[in-house]
Amino acid sequence: MRIDRFGGPALSLFRMVVGLLFLCHGLASLFGIFGGNRGSGEPVPLGQWPGWWAALIQALCGALVLVGLLTRPAALLASGSMAYAYFMVHQPEALLPMRNQGELSVLFCWSFLLVAILGPGSWALDNLFGQRGGRQLALDADARSSVPA
């Protein structure tokens, strides 16, 4: 049994779960659903810096990572936003994540960095569009080479 054949699907499932959780986190802050912003039941006020903008990044990047579309740039933006959240919101309270309630920011940051580096896995819209685009480029190149000059 070759265990390496499970790498692509496992990475895809990891990406989908992390993307879904991030999407839900963003939707909670934007719309007050799933317990709302920080469990308050309320959304972040529209346009408030940085909370509303962070929630927008969470929702958009979470959705893109979930479906595997523009995965690497979305994951990199999500990772950076979580690094910002940790160092600007949590770390001034205390150095360690267990003391400053920054565990979620750290986990999201490193999870998205992993996805940005390793890619979306085998089950992603990026792969579907990449294959179609690559196949179309190959067909165009063959068509050009067969046309007499």
MIPA-727658 format. One record per residue (C-alpha): residue number from 1; residue in three letters; x, y, z. Coordinates in steps of 0.001 Angstrom, whole numbers, plus 500000, padded with zeros to 6 digits. Example, Ala and Ser with C-alpha at 12.3 -4.5 7.8 and 13.67 -1.06 7.14 Angstrom:
BEGIN
{1; 'ALA'; {512300; 495500; 507800}}
{2; 'SER'; {513670; 498940; 507140}}
***
This chain:
BEGIN
{1; 'MET'; {500000; 500000; 500000}}
{2; 'ARG'; {501423; 503380; 498989}}
{3; 'ILE'; {500654; 505898; 501718}}
{4; 'ASP'; {501850; 508874; 499628}}
{5; 'ARG'; {498737; 508648; 497450}}
{6; 'PHE'; {496747; 510085; 500374}}
{7; 'GLY'; {498849; 513282; 500521}}
{8; 'GLY'; {496837; 515291; 497984}}
{9; 'PRO'; {493405; 514402; 499345}}
{10; 'ALA'; {494577; 514871; 502967}}
{11; 'LEU'; {495963; 518316; 502161}}
{12; 'SER'; {492698; 519164; 500385}}
{13; 'LEU'; {490640; 518147; 503410}}
{14; 'PHE'; {492933; 520123; 505723}}
{15; 'ARG'; {492570; 523178; 503447}}
{16; 'MET'; {488784; 522825; 503309}}
{17; 'VAL'; {488359; 522502; 507080}}
{18; 'VAL'; {490645; 525463; 507830}}
{19; 'GLY'; {488931; 527539; 505120}}
{20; 'LEU'; {485458; 526689; 506446}}
{21; 'LEU'; {486410; 527597; 510019}}
{22; 'PHE'; {487934; 530886; 508864}}
{23; 'LEU'; {484864; 531662; 506741}}
{24; 'CYS'; {482569; 531018; 509723}}
{25; 'HIS'; {484769; 533186; 511947}}
{26; 'GLY'; {484497; 536047; 509440}}
{27; 'LEU'; {480742; 535633; 508972}}
{28; 'ALA'; {480236; 535682; 512731}}
{29; 'SER'; {481990; 539038; 512975}}
{30; 'LEU'; {480394; 540526; 509854}}
{31; 'PHE'; {476790; 539458; 510443}}
{32; 'GLY'; {476538; 538507; 514109}}
{33; 'ILE'; {475724; 534871; 513312}}
{34; 'PHE'; {477311; 531778; 514950}}
{35; 'GLY'; {477528; 533677; 518234}}
{36; 'GLY'; {478635; 536981; 516755}}
{37; 'ASN'; {481866; 538864; 517228}}
{38; 'ARG'; {483799; 537320; 520140}}
{39; 'GLY'; {480630; 535552; 521298}}
{40; 'SER'; {478729; 538804; 521841}}
{41; 'GLY'; {475950; 537941; 519403}}
{42; 'GLU'; {476617; 541231; 517635}}
{43; 'PRO'; {478468; 542038; 514406}}
{44; 'VAL'; {481468; 544352; 514241}}
{45; 'PRO'; {480254; 547848; 513277}}
{46; 'LEU'; {480444; 548433; 509521}}
{47; 'GLY'; {483809; 549799; 508410}}
{48; 'GLN'; {485370; 549784; 511891}}
{49; 'TRP'; {489180; 549485; 511767}}
{50; 'PRO'; {490603; 546886; 512057}}
{51; 'GLY'; {487811; 544524; 513138}}
{52; 'TRP'; {485405; 544862; 510237}}
{53; 'TRP'; {488183; 544740; 507647}}
{54; 'ALA'; {489715; 541706; 509346}}
{55; 'ALA'; {486322; 539982; 509267}}
{56; 'LEU'; {485986; 540775; 505564}}
{57; 'ILE'; {489414; 539230; 504901}}
{58; 'GLN'; {488411; 536209; 506974}}
{59; 'ALA'; {485173; 535681; 505062}}
{60; 'LEU'; {486633; 536200; 501580}}
{61; 'CYS'; {489886; 534319; 502110}}
{62; 'GLY'; {488076; 531566; 504002}}
{63; 'ALA'; {485668; 531065; 501098}}
{64; 'LEU'; {488471; 531079; 498498}}
{65; 'VAL'; {490594; 528631; 500477}}
{66; 'LEU'; {487569; 526418; 501150}}
{67; 'VAL'; {486856; 525908; 497444}}
{68; 'GLY'; {490501; 526024; 496424}}
{69; 'LEU'; {490316; 529071; 494172}}
{70; 'LEU'; {493289; 531464; 494174}}
{71; 'THR'; {494356; 529342; 497112}}
{72; 'ARG'; {497960; 530407; 497570}}
{73; 'PRO'; {497385; 534194; 497488}}
{74; 'ALA'; {494271; 533905; 499664}}
{75; 'ALA'; {496081; 531692; 502176}}
{76; 'LEU'; {499056; 534064; 502271}}
{77; 'LEU'; {496768; 537053; 502923}}
{78; 'ALA'; {494908; 535089; 505603}}
{79; 'SER'; {498181; 534056; 507250}}
{80; 'GLY'; {499434; 537639; 507269}}
{81; 'SER'; {496194; 538941; 508714}}
{82; 'MET'; {496410; 536431; 511544}}
{83; 'ALA'; {500036; 537357; 512223}}
{84; 'TYR'; {498916; 540994; 512411}}
{85; 'ALA'; {496067; 540013; 514765}}
{86; 'TYR'; {498443; 538146; 517031}}
{87; 'PHE'; {501145; 540805; 517267}}
{88; 'MET'; {498856; 543846; 517402}}
{89; 'VAL'; {495936; 542516; 519471}}
{90; 'HIS'; {497099; 539549; 521532}}
{91; 'GLN'; {500854; 539802; 522075}}
{92; 'PRO'; {500777; 543191; 523865}}
{93; 'GLU'; {498709; 541506; 526604}}
{94; 'ALA'; {501275; 538744; 527232}}
{95; 'LEU'; {504002; 536939; 525304}}
{96; 'LEU'; {502580; 533412; 525227}}
{97; 'PRO'; {499395; 532550; 523304}}
{98; 'MET'; {498025; 530592; 526254}}
{99; 'ARG'; {498171; 533747; 528363}}
{100; 'ASN'; {496885; 536265; 525788}}
{101; 'GLN'; {494059; 534225; 524141}}
{102; 'GLY'; {495981; 534250; 520841}}
{103; 'GLU'; {495957; 530488; 520185}}
{104; 'LEU'; {493403; 530755; 517397}}
{105; 'SER'; {495362; 533499; 515635}}
{106; 'VAL'; {498573; 531469; 515844}}
{107; 'LEU'; {496920; 528274; 514606}}
{108; 'PHE'; {495233; 530037; 511684}}
{109; 'CYS'; {498440; 531889; 510816}}
{110; 'TRP'; {500566; 528749; 510618}}
{111; 'SER'; {497816; 526672; 508983}}
{112; 'PHE'; {497352; 529169; 506184}}
{113; 'LEU'; {501109; 529545; 505750}}
{114; 'LEU'; {501298; 525765; 505293}}
{115; 'VAL'; {498542; 525881; 502663}}
{116; 'ALA'; {500249; 528804; 500899}}
{117; 'ILE'; {503505; 526841; 500724}}
{118; 'LEU'; {502174; 523358; 499904}}
{119; 'GLY'; {499305; 524434; 497653}}
{120; 'PRO'; {495643; 523459; 497611}}
{121; 'GLY'; {495957; 519676; 497351}}
{122; 'SER'; {494385; 517566; 494657}}
{123; 'TRP'; {490744; 518593; 495174}}
{124; 'ALA'; {490689; 522290; 494300}}
{125; 'LEU'; {489212; 524569; 491680}}
{126; 'ASP'; {492744; 525862; 491069}}
{127; 'ASN'; {493659; 522442; 489695}}
{128; 'LEU'; {490575; 522290; 487516}}
{129; 'PHE'; {491223; 525687; 485967}}
{130; 'GLY'; {494952; 525075; 485798}}
{131; 'GLN'; {494467; 521817; 483893}}
{132; 'ARG'; {491954; 523350; 481519}}
{133; 'GLY'; {494163; 526390; 480942}}
{134; 'GLY'; {497269; 524252; 480451}}
{135; 'ARG'; {495448; 521974; 478025}}
{136; 'GLN'; {494176; 524992; 476079}}
{137; 'LEU'; {497686; 526458; 475879}}
{138; 'ALA'; {499019; 523162; 474545}}
{139; 'LEU'; {496247; 523022; 471930}}
{140; 'ASP'; {496976; 526609; 470858}}
{141; 'ALA'; {500691; 525837; 470535}}
{142; 'ASP'; {499940; 522725; 468425}}
{143; 'ALA'; {497586; 524731; 466197}}
{144; 'ARG'; {500219; 527440; 465644}}
{145; 'SER'; {502925; 524904; 464803}}
{146; 'SER'; {500747; 523194; 462176}}
{147; 'VAL'; {499884; 526453; 460348}}
{148; 'PRO'; {502232; 527000; 457365}}
{149; 'ALA'; {504275; 530181; 457588}}
***
